[in-house]
């Protein structure tokens, strides 16, 4: 039986819960995790789900039950991970330009911590010395990823400690007696070229002699996910073999038996998700037929923010003749999801589905234009579960404090 969610099921869920609606099939997540672990079965690999992609607690609980660990980019994500059942030992907290108080909280919780600045490393050393192991997030000066907005390892990136500052790192290590347990690099998202990962591996190999206490080398995530039929994702089997060979070589030549850590986010949850919308209006413009749907970049910002492509399908009228449409949202901005996109003939009221919407969809949502966040549904086997209610007006009001006007 296919683990994919059928269009008939999506239509039934839209009728039951209304639109816009996010639907996540956790059986797809299970299949992705199984494929990942099989690809790396010969490598000393550990996986940490990059939960910034999708943090609904029911999804996190499912991922925890699979045996996957979790990577958090904020202390609040770490609190959610704990609430979802991850033990502190399974939580990796990778800081990014944050205040030292967050790092102190992470330590108090017993999390594995990666630090990405000399300033916080110095504060960490002053506070903990060598009593608590710590990892370093490094900036390798590698340009990689689908575009500049999702490239995080280049020379002008805000992320990580530049590798040319290793002298300062060593000075802090020695001054505070720091126990550096890990090195971390994340070059970006949508990385298909295996050479990028192996370039990171070679950087790690060159740095190993400077860090005698290492336990793990974290190569980040960013595996390429196909969004179009003609696209090819990262060859995970080939990457798994290359990583296994590299770590075996390290053990043989340097006597270092280390763990390879990875942080898959989009790879685990992107394909599990569908964003289900309805057509409000159709307008005929001089050069385009414009389809206005009942959502906007407040619910799915990736096309506007990253120029990201999502397949859009008319599941109400799939056999209709193909026509070219511009698909737009109802936000009072130019929120365009697709231009000149061939779709089965669209009518008002039709249900349009965005595929591959499990990652960075709901998670990057907002209340812009005082619009509501959509409901979320989890599909598992033959069962459907509402895992987040659609916003109501009270959700826009409950944190506001109304002060009576005083006009003089």
C-alpha positions, 0 to 999 in steps of 0.5 A: 500500500502506498504511504502517499495521501490520496487526493480523495482523502485530501478532498474529504479532509478539506470538506471536514476541516475547511481550507486552508489546511495543512495535512501531514502523513507521518507514514511518509516520515517513517519511510524517509527515516528508514531510507536515511538509516539504511543509506548510512548503515555502514557509517557511524551516523546519528541523525538529529531532526532539524525541527525548525522545519515543523514543530507540531508536537504530534509530529515531534512525538512520531519522530521521537518514537522512530528513534531519531534525535532532534536539533533545535535552533532556539531554546523554545524549540528545545522546550517543545522537544522535551514536551514531545518526549525527547530526553535531554541526551537526544537534543542538540542545541545549535546557537545562532547569534543568541544571548548567553542566557539561552546557552545557560538554559540549555546547559541547565537542561542537560542538552548538547550545545554548539556555540557559533561565536567567540564571544559566547565561547569565552563566556561559556569557558568563564562559566563552565571551564571544562566541566561541560563539553561543548561543540563549535559551529564553524563557518567553512567559507563554502558557497553551497545551497539552492540560492544565496538566501539558503546558503549559510557557509559562505565567507559573508554568512552570519553563521558560525565561527570563521575557520580562520579564527582557529587561533582565537578558538585555541587560545580560549580553549587553553585559557578556560580548559574547554572540552571541545566535544564536536565540530559542526558545519552547515553549508546550506539547504538544497545541497545535491553535490556530494563534493560539498559534504566531502569538502566539509569532511576534509576541513574537519580532518585538517582540524582534528589534531587541534581538538583532542576531546572530539566525539562527533563531527556534525556535517549539518543537513541541507539534503536536496529534496526534489520539488519538480518531476525532473529534479533529482535529490541528494544521492543518499546511498552514495553519500552514506558510503562516502561518509563511511569510507571517510570515517573509517579512514580517520580511524585508520590513519589518525586513530580517531573513532568519531561519530558522524552527525547529520541534521535532516529537516526538509528531507524528513518532512517535506514530502509528508505535507500537503497544503490544501486551499480553495479558489475564491475568485478568477480574474481575466487580466490582459496577459494572464488568468489570475486565480485567487485562493483563500490563503497568502504568504501568511500561511506559505511564504516560501514561494515569495521569500525563497522563490521556491517552487511547489507543484500545484494541482487542481484535485477537484477537476483533475481531468479538466483541460490544461490552461495557464494561470497565475495563482495569487493569495488574498493578502494585501500585498503582491503574494504570488505563488505561481506565474504562467503555471499549467493547471487543470481548468480551474473554477471558483470553489475548486480545491488546489493542493500544494505538494511537498509542503511539510517543511517551512510552511506552517512553521513560517506562518504569521498573522499578517493582515490579521489572518488566521493560521490554518488547522493541521491534520496528521494522517497515519495509516487509515486514521486522521487526527486534528493536531492543531485547531484553526485560529479563531478571533480570540487567538488574535486578541488573547495577548493584547492589553487594551488601554482606554483612549485619553484624548486631550 
